[in-house]
Every structure is written in structure tokens, then in C-alpha cells.
Amino acid sequence: MRLIYFLSLMSTKGGLERTLTDKANWLVNQGHEVLIVTYESDGPVAYQLDKRVSYVDLACPYFPLYRLPFLRRIPAAMRLKRHFRETMSQVMRSFRPDVVVVTIPLTEFYLHDLFRIVGKVPVVIESHLAFGFEAVARGMTERMLDVIYPPLKAIRKSSLLITLTERDALQWKKHHHHVKVVPNPMTYYPKRVSSEEKDDYRIICVGRLSPQKRFDRLVSAFFMLADKYPHWHIDLFGNAEPSGLRQLQQHIEARGLGNRFVIHQPVDDIYSEYQRSQFLVLSSDFEGFGLVIIEAMACGLPVVATDCPYGPSDIIDDGKTGLLSQMNVKDLAEKIEWMITHEKERMEMGLRAHEASARYQLERIMPQWLAAYQSVL
């Protein structure tokens, strides 16, 4: 099978980019041909691609258009779309894919053009974010939704839409004729875990410093506990725009947590950071899946996570492999405090988490992705 992955960029160290790298590397190891096509990458790929995976960037970033005066923006957009159509058409002619895979989040700027270019080649949409317009969609016709969310009309043309969770699939099935659920695989599964590797009193958080992740909620929850448990601290690993980093840092400093809530740049070996920690906290408003949850569980960490749409409740067995929190500061603080004060139960929960995460191993999950891609041929 010859497969194209189409997305905005591969230069950011995030869950989508890491998962796609793992999938592409697995597929070429099985004898398939894979080409990754991006349109606005601003640097080298973030994770190591197998040398047999082809990669091309079309150099069509559209965000700079919004810096232009309105009258200059329109002709510039037309030129950019023309460049996209020409370069993407060349890619299609030279690679001749059997399947084109498009990831959500995606840009509506190029989506309709992409469907015209691929022609009769099947398109698979992968939803890597929770269904984004559930509240707005209630009581609306499909035509009204097409106006509110323009990509929806194009998405419905795809041969298959793959979600990462059952709850996300239930929402998409109202708007797409063919939906399948396939979870993300984890990069690595340690065969054994040991409490001897863990740093005392260390909590870990991993994720982009974006509003979705609600790290401000976590700061406020930890502030409620900080004086009571003075030895505990949080290490957060994630990248951000300078403004987002500055805002979160101000939130931390205002609560006197500068030495106990530390923000780190993303690291190449995040698994070693998981293995040094006592438990992971996820404080998001929504998730497409929650890759960090299964990674932490694989390293023997129980997880405290907000019960947000849609990933945590699909992965965590509440009270056995982790704790699900309501989406408010008070309950999140209570769940974190329980984890802090129940050392024996925390360790037992971590061992159960390690066992439960085995179902997300690459060799177990990737055959499901391959079967989904092949089903549209």
C-alpha cells in the first residue's frame, strides 16, 4: 500500500507528531510506502523518522496572510492557494498513493482544494481532537453546521473517519456515514517498572502549554495543597508560544510556587522522566485521546485526570489505575491529595496501570490502523 499522511507540520514535539512518526515507521517496516506531506513546517521533523519514510513540505504557510492589510490579503491568498494546488498535484502524480490520510486538527484553508486534487483516491480523516462543536451542534441542521464549521462538508466526503475514543465516535456518527474507533499506540512499553527509580515527592505533567490543557487549573489546585505538603513539587514538560509561557509563569509566581512548579522544555526521552515520577496529572478541558496517560501508565504511574471529553475515561479505570476528577479546582486538588497521602495504594495502582496499558503496545494497535486504511481500498 502507498499512503500519504497530510498535516500542517511535523516540527513540533507533540502527541500527534510522535504518534504519526511511530505509525509511519511501523508501516514501512511492514513493507508499505509512506509519504508525509506538510504545508507549514518551520524546522526539521521533531521525531526520528525511518529513512524509508519520505517527507516533503509544500511551503504554504497561510497564517502570515493575517498580518497583511485586507486588500493585500485576498490576492496573496489566491497566490498561496495556486501554489498549493500546483505542488500538491505534483506530489500526487509522482507518488500515486492508494490512500490519503488527513489529520484533525486541520486547516479549512486547503481542505476543499485537497479533495479536488486527490480525485478518486480514498481519503481517511483521523480525528485527533475531541468533537469540537458538540454544544453548538444541538438542534442545528447539517446545512447550518456547514456554515459554522466549513470543514464539515468536506469531511463528509471522506471514505472513512477514524476516532481515538468511543465517545468521540458517537458524536461524529451523527455527521459521517463511516466511523471507526482505533486508539493511539504508545511508543515504548517497559517490560518492568520499579519504585526504586522514582524521585520522592515528584509529580509530572506533560503537554503543550495551550488553553486546552488548563495548567492554570492545576496551578490553582496545587496551591491549595502546597503549604500542607511542602516537600511535593511538580515538573511540567511542554512547549508554548512565548505569551502562553509568560502567562502561566506569572500564574505560578503569583502563588509563590516558583520553586515547586517548574516548566521544562520538551525532552527527547520523556519516558525516563515518567519513570522518575510518582504520578501524572492531566487537567485538560478536552482531549482527543490522552497519549500521555497511557505513556505514564506504561511506566508504572497512576494518573489523576479530569473527566473531560473524551480520552481519560476510556483509558483510566477510576479507583484502580488512576482517579478521574471533576473539571474544577477543588475536586482536582482533592484527587491529588488522595494520591499524595496514600503511598501504598498509589504504588499498587501504578502496577495495575502498567499491566492495563499493555493493550496499547505498538504491535497490538498498529494492525488495527492498517486494517482501517486497507478497508477503503
NUDRENGU-263864 format. One record per residue (C-alpha): z, x, y; residue number from 1; residue in three letters. Coordinates in steps of 0.25 Angstrom, whole numbers, plus 2048, in hexadecimal, padded with zeros to 3 digits. Each point is the difference from the previous one (the first is absolute). Example, Ala and Ser with C-alpha at 12.3 -4.5 7.8 and 13.67 -1.06 7.14 Angstrom:
    z    x    y  pos  code
  81F  831  7EE    1   ala
  7FE  806  80E    2   ser
//
This chain:
    z    x    y  pos  code
  800  800  800    1   met
  7FD  805  80E    2   arg
  80A  7FB  80A    3   leu
  802  801  80F    4   ile
  80D  7FE  807    5   tyr
  7FF  7FC  80F    6   phe
  80B  801  809    7   leu
  804  805  80E    8   ser
  806  80E  7FE    9   leu
  806  809  7F5   10   met
  806  80A  80A   11   ser
  80E  7F8  801   12   thr
  80B  803  7F6   13   lys
  803  7F1  7FC   14   gly
  801  7F8  7F3   15   gly
  7F2  7FB  801   16   leu
  7FA  80D  801   17   glu
  808  806  7F5   18   arg
  7FD  7F5  7F6   19   thr
  7F1  800  803   20   leu
  801  80F  7FD   21   thr
  807  7FE  7F3   22   asp
  7F6  7F5  7FC   23   lys
  7F4  808  804   24   ala
  805  80D  7F8   25   asn
  803  7F7  7F4   26   trp
  7F2  7FA  800   27   leu
  7F8  80D  801   28   val
  809  805  7F4   29   asn
  7FB  7F4  7F8   30   gln
  7F1  804  803   31   gly
  7FD  7F6  80C   32   his
  7FA  804  80D   33   glu
  808  7FE  80D   34   val
  7FC  801  80E   35   leu
  80B  7FD  80B   36   ile
  7FA  7FC  80D   37   val
  808  800  80D   38   thr
  7FB  7FD  80E   39   tyr
  80B  805  80A   40   glu
  807  80C  7F9   41   ser
  806  80A  80A   42   asp
  803  80B  7F6   43   gly
  800  805  7F2   44   pro
  804  7F7  7F5   45   val
  80F  7FF  7FF   46   ala
  801  801  7F0   47   tyr
  7F9  809  7F6   48   gln
  7F3  7F9  7FB   49   leu
  7FA  805  7F3   50   asp
  7F4  809  803   51   lys
  7F7  7F6  7F9   52   arg
  804  7F5  80A   53   val
  7F5  7FF  80B   54   ser
  805  7FD  80E   55   tyr
  7F8  7FD  80D   56   val
  805  7FC  80E   57   asp
  7F6  7F8  808   58   leu
  806  804  80E   59   ala
  800  7F2  805   60   cys
  80E  7FE  807   61   pro
  800  7F3  807   62   tyr
  80E  801  807   63   phe
  7FB  809  80B   64   pro
  7F7  7F4  805   65   leu
  80C  7F9  805   66   tyr
  802  80C  80A   67   arg
  7F3  7FD  807   68   leu
  7FE  7F6  80B   69   pro
  7FB  7F3  7FB   70   phe
  7F1  801  805   71   leu
  7FF  80D  7F9   72   arg
  807  7FC  7F3   73   arg
  7F5  7F6  7FC   74   ile
  7F5  80A  7FF   75   pro
  809  80A  7FA   76   ala
  804  7F7  7F5   77   ala
  7F1  7FC  7FE   78   met
  7FD  80F  7FE   79   arg
  80C  802  7F7   80   leu
  7FC  7F5  7F7   81   lys
  7F2  805  7FF   82   arg
  805  80E  7FC   83   his
  809  7F9  7F6   84   phe
  7F4  7F8  7FA   85   arg
  7F7  80D  7FF   86   glu
  80B  809  7FA   87   thr
  805  7F6  7F6   88   met
  7F2  7FC  7FC   89   ser
  7FD  80E  7FD   90   gln
  80D  801  7F8   91   val
  7FC  7F4  7F8   92   met
  7F2  805  7FD   93   arg
  805  80E  7FC   94   ser
  80C  7FC  7F7   95   phe
  7FB  7F3  7FB   96   arg
  80E  7FA  7FC   97   pro
  802  7F6  7F5   98   asp
  80C  7FA  808   99   val
  805  802  80E  100   val
  810  7FF  802  101   val
  805  7FC  80E  102   val
  80F  801  804  103   thr
  808  7F7  808  104   ile
  805  804  80B  105   pro
  7F1  801  804  106   leu
  7F8  7FE  80D  107   thr
  7F9  7F4  803  108   glu
  7F7  808  809  109   phe
  7F7  805  7F5  110   tyr
  803  7F6  7F5  111   leu
  7F5  7F7  802  112   his
  7F6  80B  801  113   asp
  805  806  7F3  114   leu
  7FD  7F4  7F8  115   phe
  7F2  800  806  116   arg
  7FE  80E  7FC  117   ile
  806  800  7F2  118   val
  7F6  7F4  7FC  119   gly
  802  7FB  7F2  120   lys
  80A  80B  7FC  121   val
  80D  7FA  7FC  122   pro
  80B  801  80B  123   val
  80F  801  7FB  124   val
  80B  7FE  80B  125   ile
  80D  806  7FE  126   glu
  80C  7FA  807  127   ser
  80A  80B  804  128   his
  808  7F8  80A  129   leu
  807  7F2  7FE  130   ala
  7F7  7F4  803  131   phe
  800  801  80F  132   gly
  7FF  7F2  806  133   phe
  808  7F7  7F6  134   glu
  808  7F9  80B  135   ala
  7F4  7FE  809  136   val
  7F7  7FB  7F5  137   ala
  809  7F4  7FD  138   arg
  7F8  7F3  803  139   gly
  7F4  807  804  140   met
  7F2  7FF  7FB  141   thr
  7F8  80B  7FB  142   glu
  7F7  800  80C  143   arg
  80C  801  809  144   met
  805  80C  7F8  145   leu
  7F2  806  801  146   asp
  802  800  810  147   val
  80E  805  7FF  148   ile
  7FE  80B  7F6  149   tyr
  7F1  803  800  150   pro
  800  80A  7F4  151   pro
  804  7F4  7F7  152   leu
  7F2  7FB  800  153   lys
  7FA  80D  7FB  154   ala
  80C  802  7F6  155   ile
  7FC  7F3  7F9  156   arg
  7F2  806  7FD  157   lys
  806  80B  7F8  158   ser
  7FF  7FF  7F1  159   ser
  80F  802  7FD  160   leu
  80D  802  808  161   leu
  80B  808  7FA  162   ile
  80E  7FE  805  163   thr
  80C  809  7FC  164   leu
  80A  7F5  7FE  165   thr
  800  7F2  7FA  166   glu
  806  7FA  80D  167   arg
  7F5  806  809  168   asp
  7F5  7FA  7F5  169   ala
  806  7F2  802  170   leu
  7FC  801  80F  171   gln
  7F3  806  7FE  172   trp
  7FC  7F6  7F5  173   lys
  7FF  7F5  80B  174   lys
  7F5  808  807  175   his
  7F9  807  7F5  176   his
  7F9  7FC  7F3  177   his
  804  80C  7F7  178   his
  80D  807  802  179   val
  807  80A  7F6  180   lys
  80D  807  801  181   val
  801  80F  7FD  182   val
  80C  808  804  183   pro
  7FF  80E  806  184   asn
  803  80C  7F7  185   pro
  80A  80A  803  186   met
  7FB  80F  802  187   thr
  80B  806  7F7  188   tyr
  80A  7FB  7F6  189   tyr
  80B  80A  7FD  190   pro
  804  800  7F1  191   lys
  80F  801  803  192   arg
  809  7FF  80C  193   val
  80D  807  803  194   ser
  80B  7FD  80A  195   ser
  803  80F  801  196   glu
  7F3  801  809  197   glu
  805  7F6  80A  198   lys
  806  804  80D  199   asp
  80E  7F9  803  200   asp
  7FF  7F4  80A  201   tyr
  7F1  801  802  202   arg
  7F8  7F3  803  203   ile
  7F1  801  800  204   ile
  7F5  7F8  807  205   cys
  7F1  802  800  206   val
  7F5  7F9  808  207   gly
  7F8  800  80C  208   arg
  807  7FE  80D  209   leu
  7F9  7F3  803  210   ser
  807  7F3  804  211   pro
  7FD  7FA  7F2  212   gln
  80A  80A  7FA  213   lys
  80C  7FB  80A  214   arg
  807  80D  800  215   phe
  807  7FB  80C  216   asp
  807  7F6  7F7  217   arg
  804  80B  7F6  218   leu
  806  808  80C  219   val
  808  7F4  805  220   ser
  805  7FD  7F1  221   ala
  804  80F  7FE  222   phe
  807  800  80E  223   phe
  809  7F4  7FA  224   met
  805  80A  7F5  225   leu
  7FF  80D  807  226   ala
  80F  802  804  227   asp
  805  7FA  7F3  228   lys
  7F8  80A  7F7  229   tyr
  7FF  80C  809  230   pro
  7FA  809  7F5  231   his
  7F4  7F8  7FD  232   trp
  7F3  803  807  233   his
  7F1  7FB  800  234   ile
  7F3  808  7FF  235   asp
  7F4  7F9  804  236   leu
  7F2  806  7FC  237   phe
  7F4  7FA  808  238   gly
  7F6  803  80A  239   asn
  7FE  7F8  80D  240   ala
  7F9  7FF  80E  241   glu
  808  808  80A  242   pro
  804  7F3  807  243   ser
  805  7FA  7F3  244   gly
  808  80C  7FC  245   leu
  806  801  80E  246   arg
  804  7F2  800  247   gln
  807  801  7F2  248   leu
  807  80D  804  249   gln
  805  7F9  80D  250   gln
  806  7F5  7F7  251   his
  807  80A  7F7  252   ile
  806  808  80C  253   glu
  805  7F4  807  254   ala
  809  7FD  7F4  255   arg
  805  80E  7FF  256   gly
  7F9  803  7F2  257   leu
  7F7  80C  804  258   gly
  806  809  7F6  259   asn
  801  7F5  7F5  260   arg
  7F2  7F9  801  261   phe
  7F6  80B  800  262   val
  7F1  7FE  800  263   ile
  7F7  80A  7F9  264   his
  7F1  802  7FF  265   gln
  7F9  7FC  7F3  266   pro
  801  80A  7F5  267   val
  7F7  804  7F5  268   asp
  80A  7FE  7F5  269   asp
  807  7F3  803  270   ile
  805  7FF  7F2  271   tyr
  80A  80C  802  272   ser
  806  7F9  80C  273   glu
  802  7F3  7F8  274   tyr
  807  809  7F5  275   gln
  80A  805  80A  276   arg
  804  7F3  805  277   ser
  80A  7F5  7FB  278   gln
  7F8  7F4  803  279   phe
  7F4  7FB  809  280   leu
  800  7F5  80A  281   val
  7F4  7F8  804  282   leu
  802  7F7  80D  283   ser
  7F2  7FA  802  284   ser
  7FB  7F3  805  285   asp
  7F5  800  7F6  286   phe
  7F9  809  7F6  287   glu
  7F3  7FF  7F8  288   gly
  808  806  7F4  289   phe
  80A  80A  802  290   gly
  7FB  80D  7FA  291   leu
  80D  808  805  292   val
  808  7F6  7F8  293   ile
  7FA  804  7F2  294   ile
  800  80F  804  295   glu
  80F  800  803  296   ala
  803  7F8  7F4  297   met
  7F8  80A  7F7  298   ala
  809  80B  806  299   cys
  80C  7F8  7FB  300   gly
  804  7FA  80E  301   leu
  804  7F1  801  302   pro
  7FA  7F9  80C  303   val
  806  7F8  80B  304   val
  7F4  7F8  806  305   ala
  7FE  7F4  809  306   thr
  7FA  7F4  7F8  307   asp
  7F4  800  808  308   cys
  7F2  7FB  7FD  309   pro
  7FB  805  7F6  310   tyr
  804  80C  7F8  311   gly
  80F  803  7FE  312   pro
  803  7F3  7F8  313   ser
  7F4  803  7F7  314   asp
  806  80E  7FD  315   ile
  80F  7FF  801  316   ile
  809  7F9  7F6  317   asp
  80A  7FC  80A  318   asp
  80E  805  7FC  319   gly
  7FA  808  7F4  320   lys
  7F6  80A  806  321   thr
  804  7FE  80F  322   gly
  804  7F6  80A  323   leu
  7F8  7F6  808  324   leu
  805  7FE  80E  325   ser
  7FD  7F4  80A  326   gln
  7F8  804  80C  327   met
  80B  802  809  328   asn
  809  80C  805  329   val
  80D  7FA  7FA  330   lys
  7FC  7FE  7F2  331   asp
  7F8  80D  800  332   leu
  80D  807  804  333   ala
  808  7F9  7F5  334   glu
  7F6  804  7F5  335   lys
  800  80E  805  336   ile
  80F  800  800  337   glu
  801  7FB  7F2  338   trp
  7F7  80B  7FB  339   met
  808  80A  808  340   ile
  80D  7FB  7FA  341   thr
  7FC  7FE  7F1  342   his
  7FD  80E  7FB  343   glu
  801  7FD  7F1  344   lys
  7F7  7F3  801  345   glu
  7F7  808  80A  346   arg
  7FD  80B  7F5  347   met
  7FE  7F5  7F5  348   glu
  7F7  7F8  809  349   met
  7F8  80D  802  350   gly
  7FE  803  7F2  351   leu
  7FB  7F1  7FD  352   arg
  7F7  802  80C  353   ala
  7FA  80C  7FA  354   his
  7FD  7F9  7F3  355   glu
  7FA  7F4  807  356   ala
  7F7  808  808  357   ser
  7F9  806  7F4  358   ala
  7F6  7F4  800  359   arg
  7FA  805  80D  360   tyr
  7FB  80D  7FA  361   gln
  7F2  804  803  362   leu
  7FB  800  7F2  363   glu
  806  7F1  7FE  364   arg
  7FB  7FB  80D  365   ile
  7F2  806  803  366   met
  7F9  7FA  7F3  367   pro
  803  7F2  807  368   gln
  7FA  805  80D  369   trp
  7F4  805  7F8  370   leu
  7FE  7F3  7F9  371   ala
  801  7F8  80D  372   ala
  7F5  808  806  373   tyr
  7F7  7FF  7F4  374   gln
  802  7F1  7FF  375   ser
  7F7  7FE  80C  376   val
  7F4  808  7FA  377   leu
//
